């Protein structure tokens, strides 16, 4: 049953075997697994419940509707814009469907340095297989590669770099190019299309409540007792109290939301670990302008990658992932440098533009804290990561020129406008620092890491809290480090893999 | 003029007070300008916007600042039939956009608008409000803000630019500037009964 919190006319109280807070990749998977186990599950989602017909492909409407803080969330120093999903389905509604598994080297690192057990590559491989089957993950074939991705593939080939096609979870794709604004054609094999219908079909007791902001995890004597929250109307004003009693609570409200809720709930945290270890995968974009039309806005986005600068070995000095990153008009206008006539002159070449992005597999550790009840993302990119970003953007510029770009533009202050390949060396660490270049994050992770040592981790390898029985974390908060790849399929898979422990606890 | 907010880069991951920076800038700027700029600090003397519905969030002076900034940032080329930011209603859009924004974030935007209107011109040598400057003077102030030596002011410029661009390029009349074909699906608001 779907309950729209914005339509509640009175307070809502209920009991369940489990409450899941958040309905993104982790929460959606958790709801399905718990429901399939025959448990009564109530999921609480802060954002709204939207149908494909609601996705109108208008940036000015979809961005405020589908993203936290109406798309305006940033790090505390305003240096990095952080785009995070809000609404039933979370970021699976607006992501580009990328499915890259957690690298084996990362899983090995977690086992060796963070004492994570039961999550080695051989443990997770069959789970990845199963999840990818569930979500119909497949490689985007070359004929489906849009012109922007063709530019990347062409440049990578010309320079002899390492690259290849990417895998997505999409079926019935119309190749419109509006993935990041929600799919009007319901072609995303995501939480709302695949997992929640399965959960609702598995158990008539499953309840998905939208428009409810969880305020506190209730706990007593070292065990959870439920969740309390507030239902909000369409304007975000509180209209009703929501209280759910349950002996299992699953936090799946993202690396920011879950950490904020943990902090707000006063959970035992003797080593002050909750909220620490925030990673963002910070990135930036480079635009190339071509003689011919590219029309990069249309077609399947992000279907090709360059992994020349990506090596997951410990202490690697190659920590940058490169792919395409085209934006619709509002995003492009906000991202291109300058203002006034010069800015509009660049925008007039929009159809001839290709855009690449460099994303850093970051070592920088930030921290989520609370300020006046709201999550605050404290993260200042470190020098090493800045150097990686500069290296990545430098390579992006080389690729664009190799693919035939006449001009390459970096929206730094002042803007770099390069017209010859030899000029790419002007892209240095000096020009890519915070506030010198628009930085973007779409992959927050960390903050409630798993591991066996309570001095280093917030939850056990089973994902159950070290100090609060019945409290589980099943989202990107779990990751002890950056994973260096888009986290969607990893979050689905960890939730699928670890949900069994919540089920066992519920049955105990 | 102002005390540097981030004169030395903090180490990675260290918190920076989120909502203090604009306040610091304003206080520092106001103190530095005290004496010559008292008149600027008033928010009176602004005409109420005419021909539009009642503003929901912005005060008349804030509306005037957004409108003035949008006119310079977008610089629509009227000769080619492109709509102006006023015709598109950029300031009205920003007013509506801010309605559901968290109060703390909305306050940050208001502080930024106050800075642009009252303090930033002083930094460029003007003793008049931003909205009273000529177009070239306003461009000079915005350029200084965009390239400010203070990190947070550059971030403020980018935030303002993002709001203005969202307000302008949402309108299908602007799509021809980009050679953009637009969405494939009809917005319910555009559907005829």
Interface residues (C-beta under 8 A of the other chain):
Chain A: X55 X56 X57 X58 X59 X60 X61 X63 X64 X69 X70 X72 X74 X76 X77 X78 X79 X174 X176 X178 X184 X235 X236 X278 X293 X297 X298 X328 X329 X330 X332 X333 X334 X338 X339 X340 X341 X343 X344 X347 X348 X350 X351 X364 X365 X366 X367 X369 X371 X372 X374 X376 X378 X379 X380 X381 X382 X383 X385 X413 X414 X433 X434 X435 X436 X438
Chain B: X6 X9 X10 X11 X12 X13 X14 X15 X16 X17 X18 X19 X21 X72 X73 X74 X75 X76 X77 X93 X97 X99 X100 X101 X102 X104 X105 X139 X142 X146 X147 X151 X152 X154 X155 X156 X158 X159 X161 X162 X165 X166 X167 X168 X169 X170 X174 X175 X177 X178 X179 X180 X181 X183 X184 X185 X186 X187 X188
